[in-house]
């Protein structure tokens, strides 16, 4: 597993990436700054510089608050601040290590993501 740091409005939040192909591909893009917008009052979404490798990913997942994900059909990153609905094409990349930090995501317009290990 890879530990990453998200910086939101000057505040750092740690997360852990899983060992999926998509998460490894995402880690290869770091450091990365992503402009965010709200989607369905559940997640903040933004575009990575390229599509991620989703080989071996489950067909569908149900995201939880604190999940970091990639939505393959649109090619965007998703940072969940509330639990989401069952979603085909969503690939979980990792999770915030502190569940109390999800509130920071709700209003974030930009996030800086960096590897820490």
C-alpha positions in Angstrom: 0.0 0.0 0.0 1.1 3.5 -0.7 0.5 6.4 1.6 -0.4 9.8 0.0 -1.1 13.2 1.4 -3.9 15.4 0.2 -3.6 19.1 0.9 -6.9 20.9 1.0 -7.1 24.6 1.8 -3.7 24.4 3.4 -4.6 21.5 5.6 -3.0 18.0 5.1 -5.0 14.8 5.1 -3.4 11.4 4.7 -4.8 8.5 2.7 -3.7 5.0 1.7 -3.9 3.7 -1.8 -4.8 0.1 -2.4 -2.7 -2.2 -4.6 -4.9 -2.2 -7.7 -3.6 -1.4 -11.2 -5.6 1.9 -11.2 -4.2 3.0 -7.8 -0.6 2.2 -8.9 -1.3 4.1 -12.2 -2.6 7.0 -10.2 0.4 7.0 -7.9 2.6 7.3 -11.0 1.0 10.7 -11.7 1.9 12.2 -8.4 2.5 14.9 -7.4 -0.7 16.3 -8.9 -3.0 19.2 -8.4 -6.7 18.7 -9.3 -9.4 21.3 -9.7 -12.6 20.1 -8.1 -16.3 20.6 -8.5 -19.2 19.1 -6.6 -21.2 16.2 -7.9 -24.6 15.2 -6.4 -23.7 16.6 -3.0 -21.7 13.4 -2.4 -18.3 13.8 -4.0 -15.9 16.3 -5.4 -14.7 15.4 -8.9 -11.8 16.5 -11.1 -9.8 15.4 -14.1 -6.5 13.6 -14.0 -4.1 14.4 -16.9 -4.9 11.0 -18.5 -7.0 7.9 -18.2 -6.0 5.3 -15.6 -5.4 1.6 -16.1 -8.5 -0.2 -14.7 -7.5 -3.8 -15.6 -8.7 -6.2 -13.0 -11.1 -3.8 -11.3 -14.5 -5.0 -10.1 -17.4 -4.1 -12.4 -19.2 -2.1 -9.7 -18.7 -0.8 -6.1 -20.6 1.2 -3.5 -18.4 4.0 -2.3 -18.2 5.2 1.3 -17.3 8.6 2.7 -13.5 9.0 2.6 -13.0 6.8 -0.5 -10.8 8.1 -3.3 -12.0 6.7 -6.6 -11.7 6.8 -10.4 -14.9 6.8 -12.6 -13.8 5.0 -15.7 -16.7 6.0 -18.0 -15.9 9.7 -17.6 -12.2 9.4 -16.8 -12.5 11.5 -13.6 -11.3 11.3 -10.1 -13.8 11.2 -7.3 -13.2 12.2 -3.6 -16.2 11.1 -1.6 -17.3 13.1 1.4 -20.6 11.2 1.8 -21.5 7.6 1.1 -22.4 7.1 -2.5 -24.7 4.8 -4.5 -23.8 1.5 -6.1 -21.9 2.5 -9.2 -20.8 0.5 -12.3 -17.5 1.7 -13.6 -16.3 3.2 -10.3 -12.9 2.0 -9.2 -11.8 2.6 -5.6 -8.2 3.8 -5.4 -7.8 4.2 -1.7 -9.2 5.8 1.4 -8.6 8.7 3.8 -6.9 7.4 7.0 -8.9 9.8 9.2 -12.6 9.5 8.6 -13.2 12.9 10.3 -11.4 14.6 7.5 -14.1 14.0 4.9 -15.8 17.3 5.8 -12.8 19.2 4.3 -13.6 17.6 0.9 -17.1 18.9 0.8 -16.1 22.4 0.0 -12.7 21.9 -1.6 -12.1 23.6 -5.0 -8.6 22.2 -5.4 -6.6 19.4 -3.9 -2.9 18.7 -4.1 -2.0 15.0 -4.0 1.5 13.8 -3.2 3.2 10.5 -2.3 4.6 10.3 1.2 6.2 6.8 0.9 
